[in-house]
Amino acid sequence: MTAVLVVFAGKNGGTREIAEVIATELRAQELRVDVRDAADVAGVEEYAAVVLGSALYYSRWRPEAVRLLERHVDDLRERPVWLFHSGPCGPGAALVQVSLPAKVAFLAAQIDAERTATFGGRLDPARARGLIARFMASGRRAGDFRDWDLIRAWARDVGRRVRTRVLL
């Protein structure tokens, strides 16, 4: 059975929940999957494929996700890697495609990562920290804008591609 590492980076649990749903879909395709916080990943050598996701904050990836890409660029180059980010909130969030931040785009190109998926995010007024976050959470952007059907479909596609690109 092929091992896939699903990694997440976020502050409030929304990206972790997406990673767990992705892992569930991959396991349904008989893939062995580990889910880890990006800050806790020491290496990727034992995995045949990697899925890495970060929450977007002010159009930036979480630093721990960027560090993981930087530290493991050589090992990531040797296996298929899928990237996703979550963050757009408000009406129509599921339709928004956000470009990778420049540094992440450079690293993604170095490892030949697959095209990045953008998923809507979750903005919970009770968890909003800081003036800007509280302001954003007080209006139409507050709520859960993750499209679980879209996330599951993307994960199933990743699973099919892992199975065809990596010898089982």
N, C-alpha and C positions, 0 to 999 in steps of 0.2 A: 504494500500500500504506500502511496506517495504522501510525503509530509509537506504540508503547506503552512507557512507562518502568516497569520493575519495580525497586523500590528496597527495600533491606534494611538493617536495623540490628541488630547482634548482636556478641557478644564472641568466641564460640568456633566460628563457622562453620556452626552448625546452621540458622540462619535464612537465611544465604546459600545453603545447599544447597536449601532450600525455594524461594527466589526463582529459582534456576536451573531447577528442575523446572517451576515455573509458566511461566517463559519458554519452555521447550521445548514445553510444551503450546500456548502462544499462537502460537509459530512454526509449529506443525503446522496451524494455522488460517490460515496465510498472512498473519500479522501481522508487521510488522517490530518487533523488540523489542530494547531496550537494558536491560542489568542494571547497576545502580550501587549502591555503598555510599552510604547516606544522607549521610555526611560529605562525600562528593565531588560532590554534586548542587548545581550553581550555579543551575539554573533548570529549569522544566518547560514553557516556552513552546512548544518545538518538538514536543511530544507531544500526541496526540489523547486519550490516556487514561493514567492512572497507577495502578499497584498498589504499595502501600506496606506493608511488613511490619516488625515489630519483635519481637525477643525480649522476653519478659516476665521481669523480675528483681524479685522481691518485689512482684508486681502492678504494676510500673511499666514503661513503655516506655523504651527507650534514649533518652538526651537528644538524640542527633543526629537521630532520627526526629521527635521533638517539635519541634525547631528547624526542620526542613524544613517541617512543617505550618505553623508560625508565620510563617516568612519568605515562604511562597508561597501564603498563604491566598487571595489575590485570583485568582491564576492557577489554583489548584486548583479554585476555585469555577466556573471556565469550562469544565471538562472532567469526564468521569466518573472517579471515584476509588473504588478498592476497597482496603479495609484488611484486614490479617490480623495476628495475633500468634501466637507459638509459645512454649510454656513448660510447660504442665501435664505433669508426669511421674508415673510410677507406674502401677499397674494402673488401667485405666479412663480413662486420660488422653485418649483419643480422644473420649470422651463428654462431657468437661468443656467448658462454655462460660464464658469469662471476660469480664466486662464491661470496657469500656474504662476506663482511669484517667480521673478527672474532667476534667483539662485536655485530654486527647486527645479525650474525648467532646464537649467544648465545641467544639474545633476541627473535629471530624468533622461536627458539626451545622452549623457555619458554611460548610463546603464542600459540604454535602449528600452526604456519602460514603455509599456503599452499606453494608449491614449487615456488621459485622466478622466475619470467620471466625476461629475459634480452632483451632489445630492443636497436637497434642502436641509436646513438645520432646525434646531429647536432653540427658542429664546424664551426662557422662563423668567418672568418678572421677579419671582421670589429668589432667584439665584443671581440676578444681575448685580455686578460689582462695578463701581466706578460711575462717574457722572454720565459719560457717553452711553454706556451699556444700559443704565437705568432709563435714560431718555429714549433709547431705541426700544426698550422693553415696554415702554408705557403706551406705545401706539399700535399701529397695524402690523408691525413686525413681530409682535409678541405671539407666541404659540409654537406648535409643533408642525413643521412644514416638510417633514421627511416623508417621502413617497415609498412606503414599504414594498409595494408591488414592483416598482422600478428597481429598488435596491436588490430585491430577491431575484429578479430577472437578470440583472447585471451579474450577480454572484453565480447564478446557474451558468451563464455564458463563460465566466472565468473558469468555473469547474470543468466545462466541456473542453475549453482550450488547454487547461492544465493536463487533462487526460490525453489530449492529442499531441501536445508538445513535449511531454515528459514521459519516458518509459515507465510503465507501472510494474 
